[in-house]
Amino acid sequence: MAYKIITLLLCLVIFSCSEFKKEEIHQLTSPNGIHTIKFELKESIPYYSVNRGEEEVIEPSKLGFVFKGHDSLNKNFTIVKIDTTYFDETWEQVWGEKRFIRNHYKQLSAFLQENSGEKRKLEIQFRAYDDGIALRYVYPKQGKKDSLIIADELTEFNLAQDGEAWWIGAYQDNRYEYLTEKSKISSLDTVVTPLTLKTDKGLYLSFHEANLKDFASMTLTRTSGTNLKCDLVPWSDGDKVKTEGSFVSPWRTIQIAEKPGDLIMSYLILNLNDPNSFEDTSWIKPHKYLGIWWGMHIGKYTFWESPTQGATTENAFTYIDYCKKFEIDHLLIEGWNKGWTPAWYENTMHMFSFTQEAEGFDLKKVTDYAKENGVSLIGYHETGSNIINYLKQIDEGMALYQKMGIHDVKIGQVGSRLNMKEWHHGQFGVNYYRYVLKEAAKHQLTVNFHEPIKDTGERRTFPNMMSREGARGQEYNAWSEGNPPSHTATIPFTRMLSGPMDFTPGVLDVEIKQGFEGRDVHTTAAKQLALYVVLYSPIQMLADLPENYDGHPAFKFLQDVPTDWEDTQVLNGEIGEFITTVRKDRKSEDWYLGSLTNEKSRKFTIDLSFLNDNAVYEAQIYEDAEGISWNTNATQINISSKEVTSKDKLDLVLAEGGGTAIRFVKK
């Protein structure tokens, strides 16, 4: 079990029904008085509002549900009792961007009951943190119905002022794999979460959800002005959530900060999930990995059986040899199994096998050779969104990996609908992904989901949930118009507020000399190094062809940079513009810095006070060569070193679309 340092103070205040007035306001303030939640019944309808200090963030907003058959549960309430509690704990992550996390909040639970009719009960829980707020619903068994269908959730977020929003539209076939748009809050339609906002008064907000299980994902729709409302992703039959007569909703969360970087350093989403459920985590290992993947995406190899098939025994042996030479201990091989065709990515019920090998590939020979050379293979299950086919084979497929000594699997769900029918992020998908995660744990497999649902912090409970895609990653640079330089300066403040992303960085041949004509990765090579620090994941791919690493002087940074951290700090940043992040290695005294920019060049002076006092470090610096940009001589990197201490400042010069990566080695 993870070691815990726990300080728990519990204060319980219970008021009887007779003590409440109909219009009484109940307040909950965060531990250091930064945020205040107000809860009240107005004409028997529940409302809440949120302040940061004296500034109103959320104006009075309605709460409640509509059940199937136009049965509303949002009015005619009385307060039965109010409970308030205080909680303070510090817990340790099995792996993560920060080792020890403080979970410090005050909670108010409002127990409501209808005044007439069925007199149903509803509990609404509020938590006030110094970095934001959260609320959720608990609908207990009422002793009357065995099933209940939610037709709508009425939770509102009525923003007190307009501002800027960074968003991706909901209900699109490619899920979350779109570039982020920017507009006024008052012009939004329906968008996915995390939704990041900057109010006109300069506050930064992120709307999301936590501990999503057996429920539909939440999107947000603008109803009028700056008023947003929860919009649940439906089943194909139109129902939102199917229950057995009771339910606990996910937490609806608002992270609040005065600087955008403080949103990244908020762990509110993790804190709202249940503690680690695993007794043994020794098989869960953060790592870096090579893969035949990039060669497939740029057209050097095919996923399917062909004269240029990527997944062959011969190619696998070659990549294992590179892993051993580079001291990289994991290798991903995609396309090793039967079922791949040139149309594998199209929306149809593809029939993949998860135990039968493709021609030219011998799984036992490859795993044996990998083991002899100290390399662990990463398995791959591409479902093609044919979940019926996958679940018939999942136990046999995962048991095969366990038998072969494989502890990691990448699982893809390519397709606009699961089973060509259900949204990935509806209740069906939520339950499917959670089921797969639990099945993987039975076989001691960590999971990297592609085409996933969004992260809502379940990695705290199930630390085998290592990473996921859920955004436009590196592969879009191989075969599409690509990701603009601003993309990687945006997603740390938007998509990645939900959790780790398998972005697959590390392409040093940024001009892509092999493969599809006219493609490039739209960054400098130095920025590709910086991505390993800025874009967090406990598993990081070294995405380029291995021959492009062999003998490259900048490859040393990729060999050195860890994937498991003691601490993380964001030194500066503006959404879509630039960011500088530093992280301390969990296993040494070394720190790493990643700084990157959008299409504009930047000059920063960085204070090194994050380093240990009374210590001298060697700063190993990898930076853009003078005069280059993301589309001019982008491969050129200057490498230098100098001695520094915590009292020093360091100048960074970033080219257009460029970046800087630094390793600080304690002497």
N, C-alpha and C positions, 0 to 999 in steps of 0.2 A: 504493500500500500504506500502511496505517496506520503512523505513526511509532512505533517501539518503543524503550523504554529497557530493555535486558536485562542482567541480571547472572545468569549461569548457573554454578552450581557443581555438579559431578557427582561423587559418591563411589560407587564400586561395590565391594560386599563380597560375595564368592562363597564359599560353604561347600560342601564335598563331602558326598555322602550319608553317608559314614561318620562325620561329625562330629556327627550329630544323634541325640539320644536320643528315644525314642518319646513321652515326656511333657514334652519340653523346651518352654518358653514363649518365644516370640520377641516382643519389645516394640518398638513404634514410637512415638516421642514427637514432638509437633508442634514447630515451630521454637523457640518460646519456652517449651516445656515445659508448656503448658496442658492438652493432651489426650494420653492414652496409649492405644494400641490394643495388646491382647495377642492373639497368635495361637498356637494349639496344636492338636495332635492328641490326643484322648482316646480310647483304645482304637481308634485308627486313624480316628476321625471328626473333621473339622475344626470348631473352635470359635473364636470371637473374643469379646472383651469390651472395654469402653470406660470409661475413667476421666477425670474432669475434676479435676486435682490429686489429692487423696486420696479424692475422692468417686466411688463407682462409679455410672456412668450406665446402662450395659448389662452385665448379668450374662452369663456364658458362654452363647453362642447358637450354634446349629448352622448350618452352611452346606451347600449342595449342591443337587442336582437329582434329579428323577425323570423319566425318558424314557418315551415311550409303550411299553406292554407291561410295566409294572411293573419297569422297568429302573432301579435306583437308582444314582446317582453321588454318594454321600455318606459312604462308609465304605470300610474296607479300604485306606486310603491310607498311603503313606510320603512323607516330605519328601525330594525330590531335591536341591533347593537353595533358598536364600533370597537374594534380591538386595535391597539397600537403596540408595535414591538420595535426593538432596537437590536441590531446585529453587527458584529465586528469580528472578522476572521481573516487570517492570511493563509493562503493555501498554495501548494506547489504544483506547477504544471509538469506533467510527465515529459513534455517537450514544449517548446514555444518561443515566442519573441521576448518573453519576460518570465523569469523562473518563478518568482514569488509574487502573487497577486493579492491585493487587499480587497476584500468584499465587505463594504461598510455602508450600511443603509438604515433608514427608518421605514417601517411599513405601517400602513393603515388598511385595515380590512373592514369594509362596510357590508354588513349583513342586512339584506333587504328582503321584504316580503310583500306580495301583492295584497292590497286592502280587501279585495273581493274576488269573485270568480273562483278560480282554482287555488288562489292564494299561494302561488309558486314562490320558491325562495331563490335568491341569487346573491352570491358573494362577489364583490368587486375588490380586488387587491391593488393597492398602490405602493410603489417603492420610490423613495426619494434618495438619490445618490448625489454626491457633489459634482459628478460628471454627467448627470442626466436624470431622467425619470422613467418609470415603467408602470404599466397597469395590465391586469388580466382579469378574466372572468372564471368563476367556479360555479357551475350549475350542477347541484347535487341531484341524486335520485329523488324524485318527488313521490314515488310510490304509486304512480298512476299509468305511466306509459313505458313500454319496453323499448321503444324506438322514438327518435326525434330527428327531424331534418331541419338544418339551419338554411334558411333561404337568403338571409342577409345579416351582416353585422353592421350596426349603426354607429360604431365608434367614430367620432369626429375629431379632427385636429384643426381647430379654427385659429389660424395664425393671426397674431395681433398686428402684423404689418407685412408689407410686400417685400420683395427682395429678389435675389438671383437663385435659380435652381439648376442643378446639374442632374440630368435625368436620361433614362432610357424608357421608351414606350412599352407598355405591357401588351400581352396577347399578340406577340409576333412569332412567326414560325421558327426563327433561330434563337428563341428564348432570350438570353442576356447577351448574345454575341453581336452587339451593335456599338457603334461609336456613341459617346456621351454627347447629348445636346445641352445647350445652355440657353436659358430664357428667363423671363420674369415668372415668379411663382404664380401670379395672377393669369398666366397664359397656359398653364399646364392642362393636360387632358387626363389620361390614366397612365400611371407610371409604376415601374417596379421599385422595390426597395433593395438596398439602402438608397434613400433619396437624400441628397445633401443640399442644404440651403445656406445662403448668407442673407440675413435680414438687412433691411435698409439701415438699421442702427448698428450693424456690424457683428451681430452674433452669428455663430456657425452652428447649424443643427443637422443632425442625421436621424432620419426616421427609418426604423427597421423593426424586426421582431426577433424574439429569442425563445429557445426551447420549443421549436415547432415539431409537434408529433401528433399523428392521428387527427389532423386538421388541414384545411386548405391554406396555402400560402396567401399572404396579404399583399395586394397591390393598393395603390392610393389613387383615388379619383378626385378631381377638383369639382366641387358642386357649385360654387359661386365665389367671386372675388378671390380671397386667399384662404378659403375654407376647403379643407381636404377631408375625405372620408375613406374609411376602410372599404376595400372591394375584394371579396374573396374569390379566388380562382375556382371556377365551377367544374363539376363532373360533366361528362358529355351529355347527360340527361338534364342538365341545368341545375341540379341540386348543388349546394355549396359544401355542406358538411353533413355526413350521415353519422348519427350517434346511436348508442344503445340506451338512450334516455337520460344520460348525463354527460358532461364534458368539462374539461379544463382547457381554456384557450391558450395559445402562445402568449407570451408577454408582448405587448405593444410598447416599443421603446423610442425614446427621444434622447439622443446624446447632444449635449449643449456645451459649447466652448467659446472662448474669446479669440482663439487662434485656430486655424484649420489643422495644424499639427497636433493640437491637443485632442482632436477627435480620434486620431490614430493611436494615441497613447491611452485611450479609454478602454477599459476591459469590462464595461457594463454588460455586453452581450454574453461573454463567458460567465460572468458572475451570476447570471440569471438561469444558468443551466445546472443540472444536477451534478454532484461530484463524480469523480472517476469511479466507474463500476467494475474495473478490472483489478484483481488481486495480483496477477502476474503481468508485467509489461516488459519483461526482458527481451521479448521478440520484436518489440516496436523500436525501430532504429531510424532516426533522421539520417538522410544520406543525399549524396549527389549521384547522378547516374548518366551514363552514355546511352544512346539509342540509335537504331537504324532509321528512326522516325523522320529526321530532317531530309535524308536522302529520298524518302518516299514523297514528302511534300514538295520538294523542288523538282521532282520528276526523274531523278537518277535511278530510283527503284520503283517497283509497283508493290501495292499491298497484296495483290492477288497473284496466283500462280502464272508465271510468264518467264520468258528468257531473262528478264531483269528483276525477277522477284527479290524483294529485300530479305525476307525471312528464309534463308537457306542455312544449312549446317555450315557451309564454307564461310558465308558472311558472318555468322555468329562466332565462329572460331577467330576470325580476323578482329572482330570487335572485342572479344574477350582478351585477346593479346594486347590490344590498345588499352583496355581497362587496367591490365596488369602493369603495363609500361607507365601509364599515367597515375597509378595508385588511386584509381576510382573503383570503388568496390561493388557497384551495381550496374546492371545492363538491362534495358528494356528491349524486347523483341516483339514487334507487332506483326500480325499476319501469319503466325506460325501454324494456324489451325485451318481446317477445311471450312469453306463457305464464302470465302472472299471472291468477289467478282468486280469487274470495272464499274458496275452500278451499285456497289455496296453502300454508298452514301445516299441513295435515292429513297424516297418515302415508299417503302413496300415491306412486307413481312419477310425479311431475309432469314434464311435458315442456316445459321452458323452452328458448327459443332465445337464443343469446348473440351473435347478429349482426342479427337482425330487430327493427325498431323497432315499438313500440306506436303505435296511431293517435294522431295529435296530437303526436308527438315526432319531431324531425328532428335526429339526432345530429351531422351535419356543421354544420348551422346553429348548434347550441348550442356545439359546441367552437370553431367560428370566432369566435362572439361572445365566448365566454369568453377566448380568446387575445387578442382586440382590447382587452379590459379587464384584462389582467394576471391572469387567474384560471385555475387548473388544475382540470380536472374529475377527480373520483375515480370510476372505473368500479365497476360492481356486478355480480357473478355470484351469483345465488341458485340453488343446485343442487336445493333441496328434498330433499337426500340421495339424489337419483337420480344416482349417480356414473357409471353406465354412459352415461347421456345426456350428462353433463358432459364426460367424458373424450373422447367422440367429437368434441366441439366446442371443446375447450380451446385448441388451437393457433390455430384460426381466430378465436375470441373474443378471445384475448389479442393476436393480431396486429392485429386491428381497433383495439384501444386504442392499441397502439404507433403505428399509422399516424395516428391522430388526435392524437398528442402527449400521450396520457395516461400517467402514470407510477405510478399508484396504483390498486389495486383492492381492494374489500371483497368477500369471498367467504363466502357463507352455506351452511350445511348443516342447514337446519331439518328435523327428523325424529328420531324416537327411535332409528332404525337407518340406517346407510348401506346403500343399495339395499334398504331395508326388511328387512335381514337381519343385518348385522354391526354390532357396537358401534363407536361413533366412536373409542374409545380402545383397541381391540384391535390386533393386529399389522396387520390389513388397513387400519384407519384410520390408524395411525402411518405406514405406507408411502404411503398416499394423500396425506396432508397434506404429507409431505416431497417427494413427486413434484410436487405442485402448486407448492410453493415454488420448486423448481428450474426448472420451466417458466416461472413468472413472471419469474424472473431472466433467462432467455433473451430475454424481451421488455422488459427493464428496467422491471419492474413491482414495486412494493412491495406487501405483502400485509397485510390486516387480516382475520383469520379470525374469523367468528362461528360459534357452535356448534362450537367447535374441540376438539382434544385439548389437554391442559394444556401449558403452557410448561415446557420442561426446559433452557432456555438456548441453544437453537439459533440465537438471534439473534446470538450471537457469531460463529458460522460463516457464517450467511446473514443479513447485516444488512438485507436486504429484508424479513425477518420483523419487521414494525414493531409490531403490537399484535394483540390478540385479545380476545374476550369471555370466555367460560369462567367466568361467575358471573352472579348476578342484577344486571343493570345498571339504568340509569335507566328503561328502557321499562316495567318492572314497575310503576312508579308511575303509568303512564298508563291501564292497563286491568285491573289486579288490585288486591288489597288493599294492594299496595305494599310497599316496603322500610321497616322500622322505622328510627328514627334511629340505633339501635345498629349497623345493618348496615355503614355506612361507617366506623364506629370499629372494626369487626372485620376486614374484608377486607384492610387493610394488613398485618395480622399473620398472615393465613392464605393465602387465594388469591393475593395479590399478592407473596408471597415467591417465587412461581415466575416472575414476570415481569410486563411491562406489561399493563394492561387498558384496553380501549376502553369505559369506563363511560358515556360520553356525558353529562358534567355540563353545568352552565351554564344551567339553567332558572331565570330570574329571576321569571317569573310562577308562583311556587311553589304558588299556589292554583288554577292551571289554569282560567282563566275561560272558555276555549273547550274543547270536546271532551266527553268522557264525564262525566256528572254525578257529583258527589261524590268526584272524584279530586283528590289533591294529591301533591306530591313528598316530603312528610314531612321537610322540612328548612326552615330559614330561608334567605332569599336569600343572606345573607352566607356561610352554610355552602356553598352552591353555588359561590361563588368560591373558598373554601378547598380544595375538592375538586381544583382544578387543581394544587395544590402537593402535597397529601397522596397522591392516587391517581396514580401515575406512568404516563405514556404518552408516546411521542414524537409521537403524533398525538392531538390533543384536539378533540373536537367542541364547537362552540357550539350546544348542542342546541335551544334555545328558538326559537320563531317569531321571525324577524328584526324584525318590527314591535315586539316586546317589548324589543328592544335599542335601537331607534332613539330617541335622546334620553335614554336612561336613564343617569344619572350613574355608576352602578356598572359600566357596561359598559366603562369605560376600563381597569379591572383586567384584564378578559378580553382586551382588545386588547393590553395590555402583557405579560402573563405569557408566558414562553417555554415551549418544549417540549423543549429540549435543555440539559443542565446540566453545569457544571464540577464541582460537588460537592453532596452531600446529607448532611444530619445530622438525626437524630430527637432532638428536645430532651426530649420526655417522651411517655409513653403507657402505657396499660393496655388489654389486649385487650377489645374490646367497650365500653370506657368513654370513652376520649379519646385524642387524639394531636396532637402539634405537630411539624411538619416544616419545615425551612428548606432552601432550595436556592439555589445561586449560578448565575446565568446564565453560559453558556459564552461569550457574545459581548460581555459588558459586565462592569462591576464591581458590578452590582445583585444584591441578594439578595431572595428572596421567602419569605414565611412563610404557612403554612396551619395553622390550629388548629381542631379540631372536637370535638364531644362527642356523647354519646348522648342519652337522654331527660332527663338531669340537667343543670342549669346548672353552670358551672364558673368559678372565678377562678384565673388563673395569674399568677405573676410570672416573666417570661422574661428570662434573662441574655443580653445581646446580644454576648457575647464572640466569637461566630462572625464578626462584622463585622471588616473590616480595621482594624488599629491605626492611630492617627494620621490618621483620616479622619472626616469629618462626613457623615452621611446624612440625607436627608429621608425620614421614615417616612410613607408614604401609607397610611392605615389605613381599612379597610372592616370595620365591626363591626355586630353586632346592635343595633338600637335598644333603648333601655331599656324593660323591661316586656313584650317580645314573647316568643313561643315558637314552636316549629315548627308549631303549629296555632292560633296567635292572632297576627294582624297580622304574619305571617311575612315579608311582602315588604319590611318597613321596614329600611333600612340607614343607619347613621350613617357619614359620610365626613369624615375629619379628617386633619391632618398635623402633624408636629412634628420638630424636629431631634434626632438621637440620635448617640451614638458607641458604640464597643465596650465602654466602661466603664459604660454605662447599663443599667438594667433597665426592662422595660416590662410594665405590667399589662394582662392580657387578661381580658375578661368575656364569657363565652359563654352565650347563652340556652339554654333547654331545646331540644335538637335543633339547636343553632346552631353558629356558627363565626366566625372572624376571618381575614381575608386582609390581608397587608401587603406592599407593595413598598418596599424600602429602596434609594433612589436616591443613589448616591455623588455628593457635590457637588464 
